[in-house]
Amino acid sequence: MATARMIVYKPGPIKAVEAVFLALYLTAGLLSVERIPVGFKTKFADEVTQHTVLLVKCNGKYGAFGINSNPDLMTKNLQFDR
């Protein structure tokens, strides 16, 4: 968790795995939240990219923490049921 604390107190550019560390740190006190780190690969135009996100489950709903430099993916609005 030292990496996550460093990101909180000395913010700067981070990588995907560091975003997962940060999400683990920020959700550590939430006892009703299940946290599952997920790694996967995608292939597009012969280029393979590795991804790491933190899957979270709370009250039967799922979400994910992670980062992405693609403008179509990184600016999604938060959606939830009221």
Buried (B, 14 or more C-beta within 10 A) or exposed (E): EEBBEBBEEEEEEBEBBBBBBBBBBBBEEEEEEEBEBEEEEEEEEEEEEEEBBBBBEEEEEEBEBBBBEEEEEEEEEEEEEE
